Amino acid sequence: MNVEVLILFLNATLVTVVSSIVVIAILRKQYLPVIRELEKKEEQEVNADDENKHIKSNI
């Protein structure tokens, strides 16, 4: 096997891994606050629905 081919393969693999890590880090930084905010809103809606069901069951 040619050493040059092995070096090119390793280089391509390394570049792919590093670029994937950078993209994941950027996306987490940009969208994690938005995801947390949406999860809080969803949790509040679920809690409100549970309270409404509890109130209706007591009536």
C-alpha positions as CSV (number, residue, x, y, z in Angstrom):
1,M,0.0,0.0,0.0
2,N,1.3,3.4,-0.9
3,V,2.2,5.6,2.1
4,E,0.9,8.7,0.3
5,V,-2.6,7.1,-0.1
6,L,-2.6,6.3,3.6
7,I,-1.6,9.8,4.5
8,L,-4.3,11.3,2.3
9,F,-6.9,8.9,3.8
10,L,-5.9,9.8,7.3
11,N,-5.9,13.5,6.4
12,A,-9.4,13.3,5.0
13,T,-10.7,11.5,8.0
14,L,-9.1,13.9,10.4
15,V,-10.5,16.9,8.6
16,T,-14.0,15.4,8.6
17,V,-13.8,14.7,12.3
18,V,-12.5,18.1,13.2
19,S,-15.1,19.9,11.0
20,S,-17.9,17.8,12.5
21,I,-16.9,18.7,16.0
22,V,-16.7,22.4,15.1
23,V,-20.2,22.3,13.5
24,I,-21.7,20.5,16.5
25,A,-20.1,23.1,18.9
26,I,-21.4,26.0,16.9
27,L,-24.9,24.5,16.6
28,R,-25.1,23.8,20.4
29,K,-24.0,27.3,21.2
30,Q,-26.6,28.8,18.9
31,Y,-29.6,26.6,19.5
32,L,-29.2,25.3,23.1
33,P,-30.9,28.3,24.7
34,V,-33.8,28.1,22.2
35,I,-34.2,24.4,22.9
36,R,-34.3,25.0,26.7
37,E,-36.8,27.8,26.3
38,L,-39.1,25.6,24.2
39,E,-38.8,22.7,26.7
40,K,-39.8,25.1,29.6
41,K,-42.8,26.3,27.6
42,E,-43.8,22.7,26.9
43,E,-43.4,21.8,30.6
44,Q,-45.5,24.7,31.6
45,E,-48.3,23.7,29.2
46,V,-48.2,20.1,30.5
47,N,-48.5,21.4,34.1
48,A,-51.4,23.7,33.2
49,D,-53.2,20.8,31.5
50,D,-52.6,18.6,34.5
51,E,-54.0,21.3,36.8
52,N,-57.1,21.7,34.5
53,K,-57.8,18.0,34.6
54,H,-57.4,17.9,38.4
55,I,-59.8,20.8,38.8
56,K,-62.4,19.2,36.5
57,S,-62.1,15.9,38.3
58,N,-62.9,17.7,41.6
59,I,-66.1,19.3,40.2
